[in-house]
Amino acid sequence: MAWSAYQGLLAIVLVITGSINTLSTKWADRMTAVGVDKTERNFKHPFFQACTMFLGELFCLLVFKGLYFHYWRKHDGSHDENKLVKGSRSFNPLVLLPPAMCDMIATSVMYIGLNFTYASSFQMLRGAVIVFVGIFSMLFLGRKLVAREWCGIVFVIFGLGLVGLSDILLPKNSVHDSSKLLNLNAPDEHTTSDIILGDLLIIGAQVVAATQMVLEEKYVSGLDIPPLQAVGWEGLFGFTTLGLLLIPFYYIHVPESFSGNSRSVLEDALEAFVQMGNNNLIILAIVGTVVSIAFFNFAGISVTKEMSATTRMVLDSVRTLFIWIFSLALEWQKFHWLQVIGFVLLILGMALYNNVFVMQAIHKLMNCCRRPSAAGTEPLIGNLSNAADIPNSAGTSSIYE
């Protein structure tokens, strides 16, 4: 079935805004500006940047309220029928607090990891969430994974290993002139130890992200909360909590490699504003993060509703590919063939886990390999649709919903 013009527009918005979100965050990390101590340094403020991401999610709540009020004023019942606003409105928003706290922790840790590794690796390594979602679903939701899902997890693990190995084997870039405002064509400066630490932080954050998904499936999925409203409430909780945490973070001293600010504290939000004032392009990158995450969530929710969660997963893979190509084109990183294999294995693993394309392709291939059976003879390859170990795709759920 062909996509409508609206569905095509949603797909484009999802890929573009999702790519901008990661690339703008990395761009801000790469830029330099004078800080409080009058010294020029990189803009390394992961907790501040995570806070701005939640601000973007908070805008989804404002959009939801605006849309609901718009449809409610029509007095034609459209506020209970429109896909973006229909759903239960008699729920306790605090049920979204635990997932929001998981999102806050996972995002903050991932943004720290992004400071130490490449943007493409950051996006690819997030695929590790499938491994932990599968394990946690068995432990806490009582699910039994079928053979296809286990195969998907194995493919993802091997893919993650190859992506991490390619990061270590990439030729290290020489020191560049960090005084350039744009830093678009300057390579990233990462040591092997930095890359290993960054990759491990990103993978570790997926444990928390998987916990968030399991909590949402267990306590939120049955409440019929409008997705745009759910994202907005999680944004409100995340922005408020992390915003308050920035106060004690201002006084907690950590090793310089983990801070990157003039006072060597966990986060210096005041210096972040000073650096933004001294380099307006950082403001542009931050605004890119805020706006892109709002549109990305809107487009993601709409793609899931208009098409399917598996379509969203495929588009998310396209986003990863776009970020990788962009990083290579601007020489933010070098090319390594192992990353190609790792990326392919990750895609195959996610497709198997979500029952997208792979089993269907095998099914068609086996059908093509069957010989017309004469009377009393059996085909060389049996009918795959009767195989007990291949589940029906209608009975599977996707973690991308």
N, C-alpha and C positions, 0 to 999 in steps of 0.2 A: 504494500500500500504506500503510495507516494505521500510525502510530507506536504502539508499545506504551507502557504507562505509564512503564516504565523509560527508554525512549528520550526520551519527553517530559520526564522529570525531568532527564536529562542535558542536553538542549537548554536548559532553563531555567537550570540551574547554570552552563552555559558562558556564556550571555549575562550573567547577573547577576554572576558572579565576574570575568569579563573587564571588565565595566564598572566594578566596584568597584576593580579593580587600577589603572586609569588615574585614576579620580576620587579615590581615596584618596591617590595620589601627588601629584596636583595640589592637593588639599586641604592636605596637609602643606606644600607650597610656599607656600601662601597664608597660613598661620597664622604668628603672631609669638610670640616668647618672648625672655626676657632671656638673653643669652649670657655668655661668660666675662668680658667687660669691663663687665658690668652695664648694657648697652645693649640695648633691645628691637629686634629685627630679624627679618626673615622667615627661615623655616627653609629655607635654600638649601644643601642638601647632596646633590648629585646622585650622587656616587660612593658615599656612605654608603647612600643609598636603593637604588642598584643592587646593593649588597652585600646588603641585606635581601631584594631580589628573588631573588637566587641562594640565599639561605637558604631561601626558600619552595620553590625547585626541589629543593634538597637534601632537603627533607622527603619528596619523591616517592621518593627512594632508600630512605629509612627505611620508607615505606609498602610499597614493593616487597619489601624484606627481610622485613617482618612478614607480608605476604600469602604469600610463598613458604614461610616457615617454617610458617605455618598449614596450607597445603595439603600440604606435605611430611610433616607429622606424621600425616596421615590414612593414609599408606601405600597409597593407592589409585590413584596415578598422576595425581591431579588437578593436581599441581604442573607437570606437562608438558602439561596440557590446558586449564587456565583461561586465558582470553584475556589477562588482565592480567599473568600471570607466565610464560607459555610462550614459548619461544624459546631461542636459543643462550646458554649461560652460560660457554662456553670462548673468550672473546675478550679481547684486551688493552684494558683501559679507556683506555689512553693514546691509542687511536685517536680518542677523543672529545675529546681535549685541544685540537686546533686549532679545531674548531667552538665549543668552550666559550670560547676566547679571542676568537673573532669575536663571540660573543654578549655577552661582557663589554664589549668596545669599543663595539659598537653600542648596547647598553643604556645605558651611561654617557653616550655622546654624546647619545642621545635624551633622557635625563633632564636634561641641561644645556639642550637645546633647549626642553624643556617649561617651564623657568623663564622663557623669553622669549616664549612664545606661548600659544595657547589649547588647552584639553584636546581639544576636538573636532577642531581642526586637527592636533594631534599624532596623533590616531587616523587621520584621513583621509590624511595625508601618508605614513603608513607603507605605503600602497598602492603607493608608488614602488618597492617591492621587486620587483614583477612586472617592471618595465622592466629592472632590472639582472640578475635571474635569467634572463630571456630572452636577454640579451646574453652573459652568462657561460656559459650552457648551450651557446651556439653556439661560443664561443671555446675552452672547456675540456672540454666533454663531447661535442663533435662533433654536437650536435643541429641539425636544420634546422627552423626555425620555419615553420609553414604560414601561409597568408594570414589565417586567423581569428586566430591568435596575434599577428600583426603589427598587425591592426586593434585588438585588445585593448590592445596597448601604446600605440598612438596615442591611443585614447580615454583611457587612464590619464594620459598626458602632458598632454592638454588639460584633464582634470579637475584634475590637480595645479596647473596654471597658474591655473585659475579659483579654486581654494581659496586659493592664495597671494595672488592679487589681491584676493579678498574680505577677507582678513585685513588687508591694507594699507588698504583703503577703509572698513573698519569705523570708525564714529565713536569717537574715543578717549575713554575714561572719565576723569572727573575724579578727583582724589586722594580716597581714602576714609579713614575712620578705621580704621587698621590695628591698633588696639589691641583690636579685637573678637576674642575667643577663637575663635569659630566661623568668622567670616568667610564665612558661607554665602551671604549676599545682598549681599556687597560686590563690585563689579566688579573685574576684573583691571586692573592698571595696566601697559600696554605701549605703548611708543613705536613709531613706524613702523620705526626702525632695529632695535629689539629684536625685533619680529615677523619682519622679514626674516632676521635672524641666526638666530633660533630655527627658522624653517621650513627654512632652508638646512642647519642642523645635523641636523635630523630626516631630511631627504632624503639628505644625505651619509651618515648612519648606515645607510641602506638599502643602500648599496654593500657595507658590511661584512656586513650581515644576508644579502644575496644570496650573498656569498662563503661564509658559514656553510652556507646551503642547498645550494650546489653541492658543498662539501666533504662534507656528509652524504650527498648522493646518490652521490658518487663512491667514498667510502671506507667508509661506514657502512651504507647501505641494503641491501647484499647480505649483511650479517653476521647478520641475523635477531635483532638485539638487542631484547629487550622494551622497548617505547617508554618505559614508566614508569621502567625502569632507566636508559635512555639519558638522559632528562631529569635524573634524579637525579645521575648521574655528571657531567654538564655543570654542574649546580648546585654540586656539590662542588668541581670545578676552578675555576669562576668565583668562588665564595665564598672559597676559599683564596687564590687569586691576587690578587683585588681587596682582600681583607682585609690581605694583606701590603703591597700597594701603598699602602694608606692611611698607612703609616708614612712613606715618602718624600714623599707628597703633603702631609703635615703641615708640611714644611719648604720646599716649592716656592712661591715668591711669584709671584702673577699679578695683573693689573689687577683693581681692586675689582669691576668689573662682572661678572667671571667667577668671583668667589669668594663674595661675599655674607656672609663671616664676619668676625669682629673682627680677625683677623690677616692678612687678604688673602692667604691661601694657597690652593693648589689644592683641598684638602679638610681640614677640621678636625673629625675624628670626635669628639674630646673635647668640643668645643663643641656638637656635635649631641646628645650625651648630656646636657649641661648644659641645653640648651634643652628637651629632652624632659622632664627633671626639673622644669623651671619651667612647663611647659604639658603636662599629662597628655593633652590631646586629640591632641597630636602623636604620643604613644605609640599611641593608638587608631588613627590614620591609618597608622602604620608597621605595626602588627599587621594592619590591613586589607590592606596590600600583601602581607605575608608569607603570610597565610592564603589570600587570594584567588588568588595566583599558583599556590599548590599545588593548590587545587581546580580552577582554570582549566586547568592542564596535565592533571590527571586527567580532567576532563570532555572536554577536547579530544581526548585519546587515545581515550577511550571512544566519543565520537561518530564518530571516523574508523573505529574497528573495528566498531561496531554499525550504523552507517549508511553514510556515505561521506565522503571528504575534501571533496567539493563541498558537502555539507550543512554541514560545518564552516565553509566559506567563506561560505555564506549567513548562518549564525548570527553569524559575525564581523562581517558588514555590519550586522546588526541591533544588535550591540553598539555599533558606531560611531554608529548613529542614536540609540540610547539615550543615549550620552554627550553627543551634540550637543543633544538635547532637554533633558537635565538641565542642561547649561550655560546654555541659553537661559532655562529656567524659573527658575533661581536668579540670573539676570542676571550670570553670570560673563562673558558677552560679549553683543554686540548681534547682531541678525539682519541678514543681507545676502543678497539673492536670488541673487547669484553663487555663494554657497556651495551652494545647492540644486542649481544646474546642475552645479557641479563634483562634488558627491557623486553625482549621477545618472550622470555620465560615468565616474566611478571604478567604480561598481557595474557598468555596462555593460562597461567594459574588463576588469574581473576576471572577469565572466561569460563574455565571449568567450574570454579566454585559457584559462580552465578548462573551456570548452565546456559551460557551464551555461545553460539556458533560452533564450538568444538564438537560436542556430541551430535549436534544436528548435521555437521559436515561429515562426520564418520558414518552416521546413519545413511546419508545420501550416497556416500562412496560405496558402502556395502550393498545398497540397493542396485547401484550400477554394476557391481561385480557379480550379481546373481545371474545364473544362466536360466533361460526358460526351462522349466522342469517338464519333462515328459510324464506321461501317466505312469504312476508307480515309482517315480524317482524323486529325490529330494534335491533342492538347490545346494550348490557347493557351500554357500554361506547362508545360515538361517536368518529368519526375519528378526532384525534387531529390535523392532518395536515390541517383541514379546520377551526381550531379555529382562530378567527380574532385577538385575543390578543397575539398570539405568532408569532413574526416576523421571517422572513426568515433570516438565518444566513448570506446569501450572501449580504444582504443589511446593515449589521452592520459593524462598524469600531472598531478597537482596539486601545487603548491608548498605546499599547506596540509596535506599529510600529515604 
